[in-house]
């Protein structure tokens, strides 16, 4: 089931269990996975996109192996907050994924996540080649960490 708001998503989650964050690109899907208490997001891997059925099969294999309890998709809003073609593509991916899994799915505003990931990798003096290899999974980490922080804040209210 797709939840447009984080509160609805949180209400469907078990108390413990990892979440997965996705940074959907045209050529790759960056993955990040949380710890069981949902405190820390760790960049995990990158799936090279082929077509939806193959991409989803690879993703769901990771989901099953890591016993994931929910999916957070980065929503690539325009800087002014409006929705463009990439948002429509992300929403379509989420809709198609609901046909293959019962896990709750939500979105997280990913504006600037790739910029933040790039900055962090530059500060870590990562080579250009290595940055290209890991940027999507690091961006997924920023997306998931943002959602985890918000979920923790909501739980403390």
C-alpha positions as CSV (number, residue, x, y, z in Angstrom):
1,X,0.0,0.0,0.0
2,X,1.2,3.5,-0.9
3,X,1.1,6.2,1.8
4,X,1.5,9.8,0.7
5,X,2.2,10.9,4.3
6,X,4.8,9.5,6.7
7,X,2.3,9.2,9.6
8,X,0.1,6.8,7.6
9,X,3.2,4.8,6.6
10,X,4.4,4.7,10.3
11,X,1.1,3.5,11.5
12,X,1.4,0.3,9.3
13,X,4.9,-0.6,10.4
14,X,5.8,-3.1,13.1
15,X,7.7,-1.7,16.0
16,X,11.0,-3.1,14.8
17,X,12.5,-4.0,11.5
18,X,14.6,-2.5,8.8
19,X,13.4,-0.1,6.2
20,X,14.9,0.4,2.7
21,X,15.4,3.7,1.0
22,X,15.5,4.0,-2.8
23,X,17.0,6.6,-5.1
24,X,15.4,5.9,-8.5
25,X,17.5,7.1,-11.3
26,X,17.1,6.5,-15.1
27,X,20.0,4.0,-15.2
28,X,20.3,2.9,-11.6
29,X,18.5,2.4,-8.3
30,X,20.5,3.3,-5.2
31,X,19.6,1.3,-2.1
32,X,20.2,2.1,1.6
33,X,19.0,0.0,4.5
34,X,18.3,1.0,8.1
35,X,19.2,-0.9,11.2
36,X,16.4,-2.8,13.0
37,X,15.6,0.1,15.3
38,X,15.4,2.5,12.4
39,X,18.1,4.9,13.7
40,X,20.8,4.8,11.0
41,X,20.6,4.5,7.2
42,X,23.5,2.7,5.6
43,X,24.1,2.9,1.8
44,X,23.9,-0.6,0.5
45,X,24.2,-1.2,-3.2
46,X,23.2,-0.1,-6.7
47,X,20.9,-1.9,-9.0
48,X,21.6,-1.3,-12.7
49,X,18.2,-0.7,-14.3
50,X,17.1,-3.0,-17.2
51,X,13.3,-3.1,-17.2
52,X,10.8,-2.9,-14.3
53,X,10.3,-6.7,-13.9
54,X,14.0,-7.4,-13.6
55,X,14.6,-4.3,-11.4
56,X,11.8,-5.2,-9.1
57,X,13.0,-8.9,-8.9
58,X,16.4,-7.7,-7.8
59,X,15.0,-5.2,-5.3
60,X,12.6,-7.7,-3.8
61,X,15.4,-10.3,-3.5
62,X,17.2,-7.7,-1.3
63,X,14.0,-6.9,0.6
64,X,13.4,-10.6,1.4
65,X,17.1,-11.3,2.3
66,X,17.2,-8.3,4.7
67,X,13.7,-8.8,6.1
68,X,12.7,-5.3,5.1
69,X,9.5,-4.0,6.7
70,X,8.8,-0.9,4.6
71,X,10.0,1.0,1.5
72,X,10.9,4.7,1.3
73,X,11.1,6.1,-2.3
74,X,12.9,9.4,-2.9
75,X,10.4,11.8,-4.6
76,X,12.3,14.0,-7.1
77,X,10.3,17.2,-6.7
78,X,11.3,20.3,-8.7
79,X,13.1,22.9,-6.6
80,X,9.8,24.9,-6.4
81,X,8.0,21.9,-5.0
82,X,6.1,21.1,-8.2
83,X,5.9,17.6,-9.8
84,X,7.5,16.9,-13.1
85,X,8.0,13.8,-15.3
86,X,10.5,12.2,-12.9
87,X,7.9,12.3,-10.0
88,X,5.3,10.7,-12.3
89,X,7.8,8.0,-13.1
90,X,8.6,7.4,-9.4
91,X,4.9,7.2,-8.6
92,X,4.4,4.7,-11.4
93,X,7.3,2.6,-10.1
94,X,5.6,2.6,-6.6
95,X,2.2,1.6,-8.1
96,X,3.8,-1.2,-10.1
97,X,5.7,-2.4,-7.0
98,X,2.4,-2.6,-4.9
99,X,1.4,-5.4,-7.3
100,X,4.4,-7.4,-6.2
101,X,4.7,-6.8,-2.5
102,X,2.4,-6.0,0.5
103,X,5.0,-3.9,2.2
104,X,4.0,-0.3,2.9
105,X,5.5,2.2,0.6
106,X,6.0,6.0,1.2
107,X,7.8,8.9,-0.4
108,X,10.4,11.3,0.9
109,X,11.3,14.6,-0.7
110,X,14.7,14.0,-2.1
111,X,15.5,17.5,-3.3
112,X,19.2,18.1,-2.7
113,X,19.9,14.5,-1.6
114,X,22.2,13.9,-4.5
115,X,23.9,17.3,-4.0
116,X,24.4,16.5,-0.3
117,X,25.7,13.0,-1.2
118,X,28.1,14.5,-3.8
119,X,29.4,17.1,-1.2
120,X,30.0,14.4,1.4
121,X,31.9,12.2,-1.1
122,X,34.0,15.2,-2.2
123,X,34.8,16.1,1.4
124,X,35.8,12.5,1.9
125,X,38.2,13.0,-1.0
126,X,36.5,10.2,-3.0
127,X,37.9,9.7,-6.6
128,X,35.6,10.7,-9.5
129,X,35.3,7.1,-10.6
130,X,34.4,5.9,-7.1
131,X,31.9,8.8,-6.7
132,X,30.1,7.7,-9.9
133,X,29.9,4.1,-8.5
134,X,28.5,5.0,-5.1
135,X,26.6,8.3,-5.6
136,X,23.2,6.7,-6.0
137,X,23.4,4.5,-2.9
138,X,24.8,7.5,-0.8
139,X,21.9,9.6,-2.1
140,X,19.5,6.7,-1.0
141,X,21.1,6.9,2.4
142,X,20.3,10.6,2.7
143,X,16.7,9.9,1.6
144,X,16.2,7.1,4.1
145,X,18.0,9.0,6.9
146,X,15.7,12.0,6.4
147,X,12.7,9.7,6.7
148,X,14.1,7.9,9.8
149,X,14.8,11.2,11.5
150,X,11.3,12.4,10.8
151,X,9.8,9.1,12.0
152,X,11.8,9.3,15.3
153,X,10.6,12.9,15.8
154,X,7.0,11.8,15.2
155,X,7.4,9.1,17.8
156,X,8.8,11.6,20.3
157,X,5.8,13.9,19.9
